[in-house]
Amino acid sequence: MRKIFTKAICTLLLCAIGLVVHAQSVVISGLVTDKLTKQPIPGVGITVKGTTSGTATDANGRYSFSTTQKAPFILVISFLGYTSVEQEITGNTVMGTTELEQTAILGQEVVISASRTPERILESPVSVERMGQSTIKELSAPSFYDALNNMKGVEISTQSLTFKSINTRGFNSNGNTRFNQFVDGMDNQAPGLNFSVGNIIGLSDLDLDNVELLPGASSALYGAGGISGTMLMTSKNPFDYQGASFSFKTGINHLNDDNTSNQQFNQLDVRMAKAWNNKFAVKATFSFLQAKDWQADNYSNFDRTSRTFKSGDRASDPNYDGINVYGDEVNANLLLAARSLAGGFAQQSPAGYAMINGLIDANVPFANIQAALNGSPALPFLGVLYGVRKGTIASQSVSRTGYNEVNLVDYDTESLKASGSLHYKLTPTIEAIAHAAWGTGTSVYTGSDRYSLRNFSIGQFKLELKGEDFFVRGYTTQERSGDSYISSILGSFMNEAYRPSSGPESDPTSGWFAQYALAYANALGGGANNQASHMAARGVADQGRFMPGTPQFEAARSSIVNNTISSGLGARFDDKTNLYHYEGLYNFSNALNNVVELQVGGSYRIYQLRSGGTIFDDLNNKIDINEYGAFAQVAKKLFNDKFKLSLSGRYDKSTNFDGRFTPRISGVYTVAPNNNIRVSYQTGYRNPTTQNQYIDLSVAGGRQRLIGGLPEMLNKYNMLTTNKPFTDVSYRAYDASLASGAPNPALLKTYEFDPRGIRPESVQSYEVGYKGLLGPKFLIDAYAYYNQYKNFITAVEVYQMQGSTYPFPKFGVPVNAQGEVTSYGAALGIDYLLGKNYNLSGNVSYNEIGDLPAEYINDFNTPKVRYNLGLGNREIVRNIGFNVNYRWQDEFYWNSSFAAGVVPSFSTVDAQVNLKIPSVKSMIKVGGSNILNKYYITSYGNPAVGALYYVSYTFNP
């Protein structure tokens, strides 16, 4: 009844207005386009100067409206990012085409991420970085994702060409579980990993409308995670951006690369969108990238027990363990192996053992004993018997010969992603959306190991209803590991395929380490020096080794990568983990007549862990994790609208952890027009990841097992009760005593796990900042922060006695650091319009680790200082623009579960020149990243990145 009444009133009003307009109105119509691209511009404001009368252009840039304003009057045509145009109207007018010229308007962008409601970026209560369409079109980097590190305080860990991890404010990592990434409101994480796999299931440059990035904690609005930042990517709405677009980019990389020759890079992006009657719209996108990946070639010698670099290489160190070499993680103590062989011979032939030892004790020369035993079954054992008896075999470890990463992983990078969506407007302000996105590809990722991701895929599927003041959405993320595998497991299993490390009981001397010990001892006893004896021993033990490229190598490799980890025969994952998420939000501000701003929202999430025992402890059982939460935010402008106070709070609960409340309070004070000071107190937290909770995975060539930190996982291995493990330091001391021949079990000290198991990590963040315009051409943004972390999630390595097995099995277990971890930093950014369309930008950031608990492994993984400089001009001459970006960062120490070492300081230059062809709605761009081709690494153990030069053609950008 109420709706009928409203419609009747509106109809009467429209009729009355129509009569008046017919009598004395002026009708104005026209088209508005971009002066440079000639494309229509939707949403342009058309107003009669000095009045509120007017309209806006539709999706095709057209407008038509009537006004009762008496002619002549001035019509104002304006749009953000363009110079306004004023036109005198003397009567009914068909304006034809009005061209607007782009201009930079500093600080006027509208952001949503900081408060989950639209506001000018100048008035944001917390730090926020933004990349809009005009910036995206002019980027010098190959993609917008590569250009994110030009933002203030943003870092990227590059693990491969398509796998990059974003971070801010310290504690960077490969696969960053402390950083949230959303695409059109959907959490972009791979649910089995709990972090986003770069932009593999994200947006293409063609379909990206804008990116907003919040440095630091954001749990009060976005839930668990995001301790180190949150990024929101928004795609183009098909109602506003219609038509067909495509972009083809081709180029080369690997110039002056010692690992390979120059390689081609190709990428095709396509977008199509169409709307009918501003009621129904469809959109489809497609993107395909093909290239040769960067190759990890760090062959530095690494001590994985003490987690430090050590001197030597394969030729000089018998226990060499190269960082990007796999299979050489497996090692054994040479003296212990010799003693075991000697003991075995003593049991097999007591008389022969006594006779040979008698000759040795009588100081009979080795050669004479060797001659006397010629043809005897005892001859092969002479060396170990002689060396053990004489004490000439040193207590030293020897490792198996590994395979370089290039021979094991797939560097043929591919990335294919496609998406489609249906949009229906129930009313002019309420829109229903059905969306599907799917991505697949081949890449390389670094975690506790180097993982070759082959033919893996992720799909996201969403239903959403949204209006001016609300949204309700549900989506699912489906992760499939495809043919992905662990490189170190592959390397060690390749070694086991041609010769097991240990022989069977029926033939113990056939094992690799036994063969090595026998050959070494005989060479040493025969007069060779230590190094020559090791070389001879490795030559004997490696006989029959599968060489890369041979049919034997390829057959063994194929068998291992096609068998799952849980089978005990292979290195392949079998992950089919899913995520289901439901959430809603309502903004009551309009209902409250904007007296105060009030938002409330809630969410519910389910993780379904389904790895078939290849990642999680789910071989014989299914694991589900449920999470739910709710938040509210209230904001009010005070003191004549000069001060805005915001209060937020969120409550979250997860299956395995207690509920948690995270508040945020912020204030923005306008000290002068377009000049604001902001202060905020934020809290953030993250639940232990799905892997922190339930992982049960063999890594490092089988040398270590990663297990979850929940009590049930610790109890699975009796670590809380009957078989407590030993600390890393004490085990190494015991190992040394055992090798010396005087084992001292008293050196072993048990590690006491917290019986509560792993718990959520939290942070309290304090920030003060300033953002303002110093005149119309100079924008400055600065902030300083201080963070206090509690229950910081780290990991320990422990050793557990399991029967007579030696060495003791090694375990990596996530735990909470005891004590407080603090960090602090600051950043400054400027934008300056030089005139004649030149824009100069720059930023510098400083980050530092503060207090650390005792025995905490410092994984801050962040340079103290980094800065960016940029210079660009969208039209230096007619239709030609350019952009140049310079980046430098300081040296720092990288510490991760895979490797640790110094990341040297480096600088890069990205640049592009573009030609716009308005007549065919096209742009040609020639550019490159790291154009000086100075190879650099962003994180230790990952590949060095060189130049990538490209040329691209884009239609209807």
Secondary structure, 3 states (H helix, E strand, C coil): CHHHHHHHHHHHHHHHHHHHHHHHCEEEEEEEEECCCCCECCCCEEEECCCCCEEECCCCCEEEEEECCCCCEEEEEECCCECCEEEEECCCEEEEEEEECECCCCCCCEECCCCCCCEEHHHCCCCCEEECHHHHHCCCCCCCCHHHHHCCCEEEEECCCCCEEEEECCCCCCCCCCCEEEECCEECEECCCCEECCCCCCCCCCCEEEEEEEECCCHHHHCCCCCCEEEEEEECCCCCCCEEEEEEEEEEECCCCCCCCCEEEEEEEEEEEEEECCCEEEEEEEEEEEEECCCCCCCCEEECCCCEECCCCCCCCCCCCECCEECCCCEEEHHHHHHHHHHHHHHHCHHHHHHHHHHHHCCCCHHHHHHHCCCCCCHHHHHHHHHHHHCCCCCCEEECCCEEHHHCCCCEEEEEEEEEEEEEEEECCEEEEEEEEEEEEEEEEECCCEEEEEEEEEEEEEEEEECCCEEEEEEEEEEECCCCEEHHHHHHHHHHHHCCCCCCCCCHHHCHHHHHHHHHHHHHHCCCCHHHHHHHHHHHHCCCCCCCCCHHHHHHHHHHHCCEHHHCCCCECCCCCEEEEEEEEEECCCCCCCCCEEEEEEEEEEEEECCCCCCECCCCCCEEEEEEEEEEEEEEEECCCCEEEEEEEEEEEECCEEEEEEEEEEEEEEEECCEEEEEEEEEEEECCCHHHHHEEEEEHHHCEEEECCCHHHHHHCCCCCCCCCEEHHHHHHHHHHHHCCCCCHHHCCECCCCCCCCCCEEEEEEEEEEEEECCCCEEEEEEEEEEEEECCEEEEEEECCCCCCCCCCEEEEEEECCCEEEEEEEEEEEEEEEECCEEEEEEEEEEEECCCCCCCCCCCCCCCEEEEEEEEEEEEECCEEEEEEEEEECCEEEECCCCEEEECCEEEEEEEEEEEEHHHCEEEEEEEECCCCCCECCCCCCCCECCEEEEEEEECC
